[in-house]
Amino acid sequence: MKIPNKQIEKEISGEHKPITIESGITSFPFSDLSDREFELLSYILIKEKIETNSFGNHSDIALMQGVAERGRDCVLYQNNKVSGLIQCKKYQGRLTKPQFLKELIKFSLFAIKDSKILPDRENFEYYLFVSHDVTEPALALIKSFKSEIKKEISSNVIRKYVDEVINEFESFSSFILDPPLLDVNDILSKIGIKYYNSTDLSGELNTNIKLAQTFFKIMSVIDIEGANEILRKAFDDYGLRLLTDIDLKSLQNRIGKTGEKDRINLGFADFYGYSTEFFKFIKGEEFKKLMESVADVHVVLNKQQLDFVNSQINEYVLRKITHELLFQDKIHAFSVGIAAPYLFKRLSLKLTSKSIPKKMIPDLYPHSRLTKDELISEISQQLFESSSRVMNGDYSCLAGDTSVVEFKIKLYDHIHEGIKDIDHAKTIFNKDIEIIKPVLDEIEEKISDLIPEEKTVVIKDGSFFDNENDISLLKKTINKIE
């Protein structure tokens, strides 16, 4: 009886899984599975192969209940017609030739009693799946089955085993007085025989690790170098980079022995090796000067980073938009004006967001609430308003002395070349912006990589002069930034 998929899913959900080593060359311990687990594994393995048309001419498979299924653990079909079977034998040792012949005879006797399980003897494949292997005589029989079975028939070995099987099983009691020897010989002479041992099955599972993990607990074995990489990644994932990061190890060596009373945590700056008594001494105006000095460091760095980001924006816009889009006649000069202000607003927010409380960001940077498209819309409206004024002869929005204003007017004329009016400018921009958007995303990503969100400055005393490793790192850093 064929069993439904829900029952199969329930049967494979058991908690016990034999342990195996992931190596790709050793066999899986199929003999450690239960009989039913071995049948389930075989069924799922072949079912997946059939679904990819990689298991002969068979188009479907059914798993049997496991009891009284007449020598069949799985039934194979071709276009809804029975075309073969899989018989699973789980032994710790090797399956012998007599054991295999008796399995074949048992199935043949069932087929004689019910022709539906073997409708076409000449187009039927009998698959033997063994959890370990077969003996050498059994292997010789399987490999040259057509010729070897004739020898077994002519030597009366089959006659002997037919009698033994009939007497062993109550199901065949009707054959005791008249054993169907000729019919059994005919079946054995016509069906095809194939087999899989543990090595064959392991080869299949090594390309289907998901299925292997359903039935086995797989332990990974890796080399020392591989283990080092995996451990480092695990430390990073769990916030334990202190154990592997060179700079953090150095910092740990510097502050690890500092006592609690010599640790001063002041938000923007933490001081190690300075006592509480010392900070009490510098309280008041001197303390204010110290904190202003710390703040000045942040201010200088933030200003320089803003200038750096601005220079990167100008460089990328020139290369990626002006040269690759404008000069290739893919966009109009007017549309280039969106790039720099859009990128600066996006990147400056990332640069300064860690310097102020999150609650203050929307107030100080209203555009932080805007999506990319909303920000493009806001900036483009400013471009349209400015262009509209100049087109109408209103130059009040152009700052500078007379010569500067004249230069800007000429620049506007160049940027708006070929544009009839502001509506025409909007039409051009709306077409060009779809070309520009992916380039803006690319530029933003590249510059973002140069400005990590979290930044830390460590100020050390002069003891590094006496540390050869620190001096070596200093030299490497100078060489990198020169």
Secondary structure, 3 states (H helix, E strand, C coil): CECCHHHHHHHCCCCCCCEEEECCCCCCCHHHCCHHHHHHHHHHHHHHHHHCCCCCCCCEEEEECCCCCCCCCEEEEECCEEEEEEEEECCCCCECHHHHHHHHHHHHHHHHHCHHHCCCHHHCEEEEEECCCECHHHHHHHHCHHHHHHHHHHCCHHHHHHHHHHHHCHHHHHHCCCCCHHHHHHHHHHCEEEEECHHHHHHHHCCCHHHHHHHCEEEECCCHHHHHHHHHHHHHHCCCHHHCCHHHHHHHHHHCCCCHHHEEECCCCEEECCCHHHHHHCCCHHHHHHHHHHHHHHHHHHHHHHHHHHHHHHHHHHHHHHHHHHCCCCCCHHHHHHHHHHHHHHHHHHHHHHHCCHHHHHHHCHHHHCCHHHHHHHHHHHHHHHHHHHHCCCCCCCCCCHHHHHHHHHHHHHHCCCCCCHHHHHHHHHHHHHHHHHHHHHHHHHHHCCCCCCCCCCCCCHHHHHCHHHHHHHHHHHHHHC
